[in-house]
Amino acid sequence: MPMNEHDTHCGNKELYRCFINAFVVIMHFCIVAVNASETLEVYVPTYPGLYGETVIGLGGFSDMVFSPNGQYIVGSGESGIYVIDAKTLELILPILYSRKSNRFLAISPDSCTAAVDDYRDNSITIYDAETGKENCRIHVNEPIRKFAFSPDNSKIAFVSDNFIGYADVDDGDMISIHQIDLLLESVLFSADGKKLLFGGLQGIVYELELYSDTLSPCFQPGFTIEILAGVREKESLIAVGGRSGRIQLWNAETKEMLCELSGHTGTVYSFSLANDGKRLISGSNDGTARIWDIREVSGLKGWKFLSSLIDPVRIASTIE
């Protein structure tokens, strides 16, 4: 039986409610009707390792993340927030417009807490992802490049040009902040939560031990960096991307580059791993989001992931 207008509305409402619980950054938006066939550029790539054949051009992607069940992708970009089917890469909700001052999204590993930046006052707002209630606001006083939750959900780290720091998620109190003579773009907690991994224009990934000033280089991809971690017992899988359009996958324990993924023609700004540990989503200012089946990538066969840690751990540098 054909769906009537009421059924369609209810279906969209349920899907919308699913994402509003996980992404309260888009609480205040209006739904704009979009004819996908007329508005979206459909691009068919032929690059090896790609999961699915259709990539949707929606302008530049600044951040994106898989839903906890791996069925959907939520991305933020030049025009707003997008909800995409992770298998078909079809746009399944109209473009959702958030405030123009919001660029980055973050979800805690337990999916109970969400964070969003506001470049107007250089702050990070922490929300309860179930109720949408604001828990606290962290004022950084510098332009925020990126932020990420710790594996135990208790802390959030951020980078801001020459600063790196982390704060308490419950009350927003600053735990530590360091001034570093580097141009920083991205930050990530290590899989055990004891270190911060970060990088930037120097093309080097550094490690900083929490509660100390011990800073050391980890490995050197050689281009502006975005970071993403999956875990295999005590080892970390780090995905690195940037202005080269390439994505490199590294073993952070052995400092070994496992492989390189080619396909993007513009700067790679964002990553996310699906909970099943099999797929990598990447977003670029070439207007495309690409899903990679990393099970088939040379050097990654047999890699085991702890799914509870990898879904919300992703990184993206600032929009140029």
C-alpha positions in Angstrom: 0.0 0.0 0.0 1.4 3.4 -0.8 2.5 5.6 2.1 0.3 8.6 2.8 1.6 11.9 3.8 1.0 11.1 7.5 3.0 7.9 7.3 5.9 9.6 5.6 5.9 12.4 8.2 6.0 9.9 11.0 8.8 7.9 9.5 10.9 11.0 9.1 10.0 12.0 12.6 11.3 8.8 14.1 14.5 8.9 12.1 15.0 12.5 13.1 14.5 11.6 16.8 17.1 8.9 16.5 19.7 11.5 15.4 18.7 14.3 17.7 19.5 12.0 20.7 23.0 11.4 19.4 23.7 14.8 17.8 22.1 17.6 19.9 24.3 20.0 18.0 21.4 20.3 15.5 18.7 21.0 18.1 17.8 24.4 16.6 17.4 24.1 12.8 14.8 24.1 10.2 14.2 21.3 7.7 14.6 22.5 4.1 12.9 20.4 1.4 15.5 19.3 -1.1 15.0 17.5 -4.4 18.1 15.2 -4.3 18.1 14.4 -8.0 18.3 18.1 -8.9 20.5 19.4 -6.1 23.1 16.7 -5.5 25.9 15.8 -7.7 26.2 12.0 -8.0 29.8 10.8 -8.6 30.8 7.2 -9.4 34.4 6.4 -8.4 36.5 3.4 -9.4 39.1 3.4 -6.7 40.0 0.0 -5.1 38.8 -0.7 -1.6 35.7 1.5 -1.8 32.7 0.1 -0.1 29.7 1.0 -2.3 29.8 2.8 -5.6 28.0 6.1 -5.1 29.5 9.2 -3.5 27.3 12.2 -2.9 28.7 15.7 -3.6 27.4 18.0 -0.9 30.1 20.7 -0.8 33.0 20.4 1.6 32.7 18.0 4.6 34.2 19.4 7.8 33.2 16.5 10.1 31.3 13.3 10.1 30.5 10.3 12.2 28.8 6.9 11.9 25.7 6.3 14.0 26.2 3.7 16.8 24.5 1.0 14.8 26.6 1.8 11.7 23.5 2.2 9.4 23.7 6.0 9.0 26.3 8.7 8.6 25.9 12.2 9.9 28.1 14.9 8.4 28.5 18.6 8.8 29.6 20.8 6.0 29.3 24.1 4.2 25.5 24.0 4.1 24.5 22.3 7.3 24.0 18.8 8.7 23.5 15.7 6.4 22.0 12.3 7.2 23.2 9.6 4.7 22.5 5.9 4.4 25.8 4.2 5.1 25.2 1.4 2.5 23.8 3.3 -0.4 25.2 6.7 0.4 21.8 8.2 -0.5 20.7 11.3 1.3 17.8 10.0 3.5 16.9 13.2 5.2 16.7 16.8 3.9 19.6 19.0 4.7 19.4 20.0 8.4 20.6 23.5 9.0 22.4 24.2 12.2 23.8 27.5 13.4 26.5 28.8 11.0 28.8 29.1 13.9 28.9 25.3 14.6 31.5 23.4 12.6 32.5 20.3 14.6 30.7 17.4 16.2 31.8 14.9 18.9 30.0 12.1 20.6 31.4 10.4 23.7 32.2 6.6 23.5 29.1 5.7 25.6 26.9 7.9 23.3 25.5 9.7 26.3 27.3 13.1 25.8 27.6 15.3 22.8 29.8 18.3 22.1 29.7 21.2 19.6 31.9 24.2 19.0 30.9 27.8 18.6 33.5 29.9 16.8 31.8 33.2 17.8 33.1 32.9 21.4 35.7 30.1 21.0 33.7 27.7 23.2 32.8 24.0 23.4 29.3 23.2 24.7 28.7 19.8 26.3 25.2 18.4 26.1 23.3 15.4 27.5 22.6 13.4 24.3 19.4 11.9 25.7 17.7 15.1 27.0 19.4 17.8 24.9 20.1 19.7 28.2 23.3 21.7 28.3 25.7 20.3 30.9 28.4 22.9 30.7 30.4 25.2 28.5 34.2 25.3 28.1 35.8 28.6 27.1 39.1 28.2 25.3 39.7 31.8 24.5 41.5 30.8 21.3 40.0 29.7 17.9 39.2 26.0 18.3 40.7 23.6 15.7 39.3 20.3 17.0 38.2 18.3 20.0 37.7 14.7 21.1 36.4 12.7 24.0 38.5 10.4 26.1 37.8 6.6 26.0 36.3 6.7 29.6 33.9 9.6 28.6 35.3 11.8 31.5 37.4 14.3 29.6 37.4 16.3 26.3 40.7 17.4 24.6 41.0 20.3 22.2 43.6 22.0 20.1 43.7 25.7 19.3 46.6 27.0 17.1 49.5 26.8 19.6 47.6 25.4 22.5 46.5 21.9 23.5 44.4 21.1 26.6 41.8 19.0 28.2 38.8 19.6 30.5 36.4 17.8 32.7 33.2 16.8 30.8 30.9 17.0 33.9 31.6 20.6 35.0 33.8 22.1 32.2 36.7 22.8 34.5 40.0 23.0 32.8 42.4 20.2 33.9 45.5 21.2 31.9 46.5 23.4 29.1 49.9 23.6 27.3 51.3 26.2 25.0 53.2 24.4 22.2 55.3 26.0 19.5 53.5 24.1 16.7 50.6 24.9 14.4 48.1 22.4 15.6 45.0 21.2 13.7 43.8 17.9 15.3 43.8 16.0 18.6 42.9 12.5 19.8 43.1 10.5 23.0 45.2 7.3 22.7 43.3 4.0 23.0 44.3 3.6 26.7 43.4 7.3 27.5 46.8 8.0 28.9 48.2 10.2 26.1 47.1 12.8 23.6 47.9 12.3 19.9 48.0 15.5 17.9 49.3 17.0 14.7 49.1 19.9 12.3 50.9 21.8 9.6 54.3 20.2 10.4 53.1 16.9 9.2 54.2 15.0 12.4 52.0 13.2 14.9 53.1 13.9 18.4 52.3 12.2 21.8 51.8 14.1 25.0 51.4 12.2 28.3 48.5 13.4 30.4 49.4 15.2 33.7 52.9 15.8 32.4 54.9 17.9 30.0 56.5 14.9 28.2 56.2 15.5 24.5 57.6 13.3 21.8 57.2 12.7 18.1 55.3 9.5 17.2 55.5 9.2 13.4 55.8 11.5 10.3 53.3 11.2 7.4 54.6 14.4 5.9 51.4 16.4 5.4 48.8 18.3 7.3 47.2 15.9 9.7 43.8 14.5 10.7 43.8 11.6 13.2 41.5 8.6 13.8 42.2 5.6 16.1 40.9 2.1 16.2 42.4 -0.4 18.7 43.7 -3.9 18.6 44.4 -5.0 22.2 47.2 -2.5 23.2 48.0 -1.4 19.7 46.5 1.6 17.9 45.4 2.1 14.3 45.9 5.7 13.3 44.4 7.1 10.1 46.1 10.2 8.9 44.9 12.5 6.1 45.3 16.1 5.0 45.9 18.4 2.1 47.5 15.7 -0.1 44.1 14.0 -0.5 45.7 10.7 0.6 44.8 8.7 3.7 47.6 6.7 5.5 46.9 4.0 8.1 49.6 3.6 10.7 50.3 1.3 13.6 51.0 3.8 16.4 52.8 1.2 18.5 55.3 0.0 15.9 55.4 3.4 14.1 54.8 1.4 10.9 52.7 2.7 8.0 50.3 -0.1 7.0 48.9 1.3 3.8 47.7 4.3 1.9 44.2 5.0 0.4 44.0 7.1 -2.7 40.8 8.7 -4.1 40.1 12.1 -2.8 41.1 15.0 -5.0 40.9 17.7 -2.2 41.9 18.1 1.4 40.7 15.2 3.7 39.1 16.8 6.7 37.3 14.1 8.6 37.3 10.4 9.4 35.0 7.9 11.2 35.2 4.2 11.8 32.1 2.1 11.9 31.4 0.1 15.1 32.0 -3.1 13.2 35.6 -2.1 12.5 35.2 -2.9 8.8 34.5 0.5 7.2 36.2 3.9 7.2 34.3 7.0 6.1 36.3 10.0 4.9 35.1 13.5 4.0 36.9 16.1 1.9 36.5 19.5 0.4 36.3 17.9 -3.0 32.6 17.6 -2.2 32.6 13.8 -1.6 32.3 11.4 1.3 33.9 8.0 0.7 33.4 4.7 2.5 36.3 2.3 2.4 36.1 -1.4 3.2 39.4 -1.6 5.1 39.1 -5.4 5.6 40.4 -5.8 2.1 43.2 -3.3 2.5 46.7 -4.7 2.3 48.4 -4.7 5.7 45.1 -4.7 7.7 43.9 -8.3 7.3 43.3 -9.9 10.6 43.2 -6.6 12.5 40.8 -6.9 15.4 38.9 -3.9 16.8 37.3 -3.2 20.1 34.0 -1.7 18.8 33.1 0.0 22.0 36.0 2.5 21.6 36.2 3.2 17.9 32.9 4.6 16.7 33.0 8.1 18.2 36.8 8.5 18.0 37.4 10.5 14.9 39.1 13.7 14.0 38.9 16.6 11.5 41.0 19.7 11.1 39.6 23.2 10.7 37.8 24.3 7.5 40.1 26.3 5.3 
